[in-house]
Amino acid sequence: MALKPEVSIGVGIGTAALVWSVYQTHLPTIADVRGAPAGNATVDSQRKVATAEAVGIVAAISLLSRDPTVFVIGGMMVIALDWSHRHANAVDHVTNRMPSVTGDTGSVPASS
């Protein structure tokens, strides 16, 4: 028994707002994460906690409402916020680039 479309979208937006509030309480702003050195272990740990809690909230509300729209809207918000925080924590605050896998700093060698 799915919800009516106008109710379904409202519940989905409410679920997305709950997901956003979970990330706001567990993590600093994306600008603060981006301004810190890359690879902060505390930010990564708290991001995982926030993601697990947000996924639980989305799953619970989706199961209670029995509506896939709620799951899609809430899930998209979890993915967007998780990716944003992962990216902000991976970018070096000095060079504004992600470090390469090979360890190359991306700097141009000086000419002789």
C-alpha positions as CSV (number, residue, x, y, z in Angstrom):
1,M,0.0,0.0,0.0
2,A,1.9,3.0,-1.3
3,L,1.2,6.6,-0.2
4,K,-0.5,9.1,-2.4
5,P,1.9,11.0,-4.6
6,E,1.5,14.3,-2.8
7,V,2.0,12.7,0.6
8,S,4.9,10.5,-0.7
9,I,6.9,13.4,-1.9
10,G,6.4,15.3,1.3
11,V,7.5,12.3,3.4
12,G,10.5,11.9,1.1
13,I,11.5,15.5,1.6
14,G,11.0,15.2,5.3
15,T,13.2,12.1,5.3
16,A,15.9,14.0,3.3
17,A,15.7,16.8,6.0
18,L,16.3,14.2,8.7
19,V,19.3,12.8,6.8
20,W,20.7,16.4,6.4
21,S,20.3,17.0,10.2
22,V,22.2,13.8,11.0
23,Y,25.1,14.9,8.9
24,Q,24.9,18.4,10.5
25,T,25.1,17.0,14.0
26,H,27.9,14.5,13.3
27,L,30.2,16.4,11.0
28,P,31.7,19.9,10.6
29,T,30.6,21.8,7.5
30,I,32.0,20.8,4.1
31,A,33.9,24.1,4.0
32,D,35.6,23.3,7.3
33,V,36.5,19.8,6.2
34,R,37.9,21.1,2.9
35,G,40.0,23.7,4.8
36,A,41.6,21.0,7.0
37,P,44.5,18.7,5.8
38,A,43.4,15.8,3.6
39,G,42.6,12.4,5.0
40,N,41.5,13.4,8.5
41,A,40.8,10.1,10.3
42,T,38.3,11.7,12.7
43,V,36.2,13.2,9.9
44,D,36.2,9.8,8.0
45,S,35.2,8.0,11.1
46,Q,32.3,10.4,11.9
47,R,31.2,10.3,8.2
48,K,30.8,6.5,8.5
49,V,28.8,6.9,11.7
50,A,26.6,9.6,10.1
51,T,26.1,7.5,7.0
52,A,25.1,4.4,9.0
53,E,22.6,6.3,11.1
54,A,21.2,8.1,8.0
55,V,20.8,4.8,6.1
56,G,19.0,3.3,9.1
57,I,16.6,6.3,9.3
58,V,15.9,6.1,5.5
59,A,15.3,2.3,5.7
60,A,13.0,2.6,8.7
61,I,10.9,5.4,7.3
62,S,10.7,3.6,3.9
63,L,9.6,0.4,5.4
64,L,7.0,2.1,7.6
65,S,5.6,4.1,4.7
66,R,5.9,1.2,2.2
67,D,6.7,3.7,-0.5
68,P,9.7,3.5,-2.8
69,T,9.6,7.3,-3.4
70,V,10.6,7.9,0.2
71,F,13.5,5.5,-0.2
72,V,14.7,7.1,-3.4
73,I,14.6,10.7,-2.1
74,G,16.2,9.8,1.2
75,G,18.8,7.5,-0.4
76,M,19.8,10.2,-2.9
77,M,20.3,12.6,0.0
78,V,22.5,10.1,1.8
79,I,24.6,9.5,-1.3
80,A,25.0,13.2,-2.0
81,L,26.1,14.1,1.5
82,D,28.4,11.1,1.9
83,W,30.1,11.8,-1.4
84,S,30.4,15.5,-0.6
85,H,32.1,14.8,2.7
86,R,34.3,12.1,1.2
87,H,35.5,14.5,-1.5
88,A,36.1,17.4,0.8
89,N,38.2,15.2,3.1
90,A,40.2,13.8,0.2
91,V,41.2,17.2,-1.4
92,D,44.4,18.8,-0.2
93,H,43.7,22.2,1.3
94,V,46.9,23.7,0.0
95,T,46.9,22.5,-3.6
96,N,43.1,22.1,-4.0
97,R,43.8,18.8,-5.7
98,M,43.3,15.2,-4.7
99,P,46.6,13.4,-4.1
100,S,47.4,10.8,-6.8
101,V,47.6,7.1,-6.0
102,T,51.2,7.0,-7.1
103,G,52.3,9.6,-4.6
104,D,53.0,12.2,-7.2
105,T,52.3,15.7,-5.8
106,G,51.3,17.0,-9.2
107,S,53.9,19.7,-9.1
108,V,55.7,20.7,-12.3
109,P,59.4,19.9,-12.3
110,A,61.7,22.9,-12.3
111,S,63.5,23.5,-15.6
112,S,67.3,23.6,-15.6
